[in-house]
Amino acid sequence: MFPHMRTTIDINDALLHAVKARAAREHKTLKETFEQALRAFLADPAPPGAAPPIPVFRGGGVQPGVDLTDSAALRDLMDAES
C-alpha cells in the first residue's frame, strides 16, 4: 500500500462546493471522493490531447463522386448545398 501524503491545492469555490455535495450524497468523505475521481482520471486510456472518437452515423456512406481527401472540393460541395 502507498503511504499517505498530505497536500494543499487551490480549487475553484463552486467546484469544491459541488464535490462536497456529491460526497455527502454518496455518504463518502471528501478524501474518498477526490481519490475516486483521480483514479478514474488516471485510468482513462485516452492520452492528453487525443482527439475524441469520431461519431459514426447510419446511412449509405459517402455520396458517389465525393473525395474525402480533397478539402477544397468538399467545401465547394457543402457551399453548393446550402
N, C-alpha and C positions, 0 to 999 in steps of 0.2 A: 504494500500500500504506500502511496505517496505521502510524504509529510505535508502537513497543512501549513499554509503561509498566509499571513495577514497582509492585506494591501489596501490602499486607498485609491479610489478612482472618482473622477468628476463626471457625473451623469446629469443629463437634462432633467429638470424637475418633473415635467409631465411624463417622461419615460419612467422615471423611478416610481412615480405615483401609480402608473399602470402596472408595473411589475409587482409592487406591493399589493395592489388589489387582486391580481391574479394569484399571487402566493396565498393570500387569505382565502380566496375562493376554493383553492385546491388543498387547503389545510397544510401548507408547506411553509417552511421558513424562507426568508429572503435568500439565504445562502443556498438552500436546496434548489430554489427556482433559478438563480443565476447559474449554478453548476449545471443544471439540466439544459439550460439554454446554450451554455458554452459547449457542452458535449455535443449537442445537436449541430451547432455551428461547425465544430471540428470534424464531425462525421460526414458532413456534406462532401460528396465526391467531386463537385464542380470546383476547379481551381479558380482563384481570384481572377476576375476579368474575363472569365469564359462566357461565350455567347449563350444566351438562353436557348433551349431546344426550339427547333423550327416547328411551328404548328403544321399539322397535316389535315387537309380538308378532303372530304369526299368529293368526287367529281370525275370527269373524264380525263384529267391530266392537262397537259399543256395543249393549247389550241394548235391546229396544224399551221405550219409556217412561222411559229413563234420561236425565236432563237434566244434562249435564256442567257447566252454568253454575250449578246450584243445589247449593251445598255442603251445606246442611242436609239436603236430600233424599238426597244421596249418602251422607252419614253415617248417616241412618236406614236406607237400603237395606243398607249394609255391616253395621250392627248387627243387622239382621234376619236376615242370612245366617250370622252367627257363633253 
